[in-house]
Amino acid sequence: MWIYASFLVLPSLLYAQNDCSRGACYPPVGDLLIGRSNYLRASSTCGLEKPETYCSPYGEMQMKCCRCDSRQPFTEISHRITNVLSPTGNLRWWQSSNGIDTVSLQFDLNRKFQLRDFVLDFRSPRPASMLVERSSDFGKTWHVYQYLAYDCAASFPHISQGQPHNLQDVRCQKLHGDPTQGGKIQFSPMEMDFLVPASHSQRIQHLAEFTNLRINFTQLTRLPPRRYREPSAFYAVDMMQIHGSCLCNGHADRCVQSSNLERDQYGDIQVYDACVCQHNTVGTYCELCADLFNDLPWRPADVHNPNECKRCNCNNHADKCHFDPAVYEASGRVSGGVCEDCRDGTTGRSCERCRPDYYRNPNRDRNHRDACISCDCDPEGSVPTRSCDELTGRCNCKENVGGERCDQCKPGYYLLSASNPLGCTKCMCNLQGTQKEQPCGSETGQCRCLPNVVGRQCEQCTAHHWNIGSGRGCERCGCHPRNSYSLQCNQVTGHCQCREGFGGKLCTECPDGMYGNLQTGCRACNCDTQGTLEQRCDKASGKCLCRPGIVGDRCDSCQRGYSNHFPVCRACHQCFHFYDYEINVLGSHVRWLQNTSSVHGGETDLGLGPRIVGVDAGIQRIQRISIGTVIADSDLLRAEGQLSRMRGEARQLNTDLPDPESFGSLSTNMNSLQAQFNKVNVLYQRKKEEQRNSIGSDAAGIFNAVNSAYQSSLESAKRVAAAEGVVSESRDKRKVAQGLEGSSGELLTDLETLKEALSYPNLTPTINRICEGVRTDMCTPDKCPGFVCQRNNTLCTVGSPCRGAFPLSRTALKNTEKTSQDLQNFNRQLQKNMLMIKEAEKAANQIQDNAQQLTEQVSRAKARMEEDLGHSRQFIQQVRNFLAEIETELQEGRKTLLDKFSQIDGLEEEASNIRDYISRRAYEYATCK
């Protein structure tokens, strides 16, 4: 016996390769049927629907007929498929119905396993032909392992015979021996002989993997008749074994039990289904590389090569990677791992780069957890794709964002937002009314207005102000409260809208067309309205205000330089202005000569004699040339030629000189010169005569007077310089006084406005609505005699008239106090109810605990009853089987049967008592709920 067991264990030990470091390793082989009886089924079983009788040879010439009834599983005449399991013993077997050739035994698993072989021990004659099929996808597709027959040509005429060429070549193999004698049939896909050699791992991958195994018997072996009667033809199997192991693709040497396996009534599972993977593999069948070991493609282990999964180089920043075939081919089939979920702010195939929003730490290695530092940038204001420089960490701000962290809008922008590609929105502020340093608030966009300017964009002045275009804020209108329709003035000009009879910018002057003041009376302007401006005359003096180009006391004539066609005065040609300017210049020279003559007294020799003599000589020469004899043409031509040569030489000597041709004709120039000389000469003669008449003879006295005046002027200048500080201080004080004077005027105006505003409205109707009573005296904010409300301590009661908000409010206050007292009483009553509820909950919990204990007692009693009933049913079934056996002789006497019947009656009475007990307990439990 021990020798036989050793032969059974030895192949399993040889099949299990335990040293996984050198190559493939496999878990130990066992019987897959043990513990999985519910996965085995047969297409035909005798007596499964009703009892059947079968006859078989007995001795040399006799026949023995027996009964098959498989409706109950554990009887001696039951021949279900579960009887083939080795723990059931040799006295039990599976048997098919009589005369059915095509019968199949099918083993359906819930996972993939690795098939070593299967063994069938036939109690009946072996089948004349059969075929073995497998499925690796849970029965979706089937593939034939092999055809087996004693006569392949007759049983499978279309199937080739002989040695298979490769792993996919399926042929029919001949069975040996006498099929009528029964015996064993064993098939092992791992020991099939192929013309082309295949490695052990290839056989496992292509042949051993299966989820379903189906053994099809296709032809019965029929025995010869005895005494003119044929024996029954059927298939009967004493024992069936399917040897295999969990499928681990050569990457595990043992398996463990998974959590979802159920206990089998025929024994514990012998072959577990969960691989304990090695070689850095994972998965149900070790068909995957571990998360961080995908640098090479996964392969099943081979005999001499474990094909371990290679660790990815993720620089210690990732726990997971995947295999990319494109990366693997690009690297020359060296590395194909791509890291996933890089930590510590890294990215890239090997987590070798810093992610956007991170930058490289120069003080740490690449595989350190602090190799990349997070950018300290505001995500709303920084560029989304790269918030900071990957080398320096400096934040990359959006166009309209500033600050070291990109967390502030630039001046002139507001509303920092991540959805805005520019970061901030431009302030839409009115530049005339906005502060220049910070145009608007960075959060709301409200522009920061200058004094007395309002609006989101600082686009308008506050009430009663104007002149937003000044750039310094709006100025107060200052409209007279009585003389104007409103205190608001024109926003552009500042002019108030005056009532009739008033005018001026502030309505404090006479209206247009009149002058004077409002106190003394206004008089009409004495002006020609066609030549005056809109105001006609000055409001204070009455002087007419002429339009441009018009002069005169009444503005009734054209100005010098304009055409004399009043009232249409058009400007003269620009040449007039040129000559008028020359005349003014000469006039200034004349005045200067007059002043000079008055200073020098009677001195007549001013040094102009030689110059005048020279001018006279030139004039005389010119006159002689102009009235002299006629010059010959040849002399003129010769003179012209000399003049041309002289001009050419002059141009060569000095290129900066203007062309003499541009001076015009000589005669024109001479005439002009003569005219100017005559004017000067006339002026000179007149001034000379005036000087002779006005200047005295004592020039020395004049000089002394001038010198004395000069010295006095110097002393005065010194005193002025010494008093400059006092003057400056006085000037500053004057400005302050002027400012106070201006503000006091505005304050007086405000006081008058407020005083007028306090004279209304009349508050008497409002007081009567608030206070109970009727007030007749007029009450205004400025003057309100007596008490506003008379004292009244009465309260409003139901049914009595009640007027005034004050009495109503006192009544409401009293009602509120009463309601507060009622709420306090209600709260005290509520506390009492809460205590009663807690006591009731405590009692309910006690009842629930008692009910739970009773339920447990009932459950235990019910379990005992069911156990006793099960024993009773089993005993009754045994008795029935005993009585139903046809060929069984009665072994015991009548007394024994009577004892058995008495035991049955006792069991039935005990079962009845248990039922009554359970009913009582169930009623008690129901009443406790």
Summary of the structure (lengths in Angstrom):
residues: 929
radius of gyration: 65.9
end to end distance: 64.4
largest distance: 200.8
contacts: 2541
relative contact order: 0.04
helix: 36%
strand: 19%
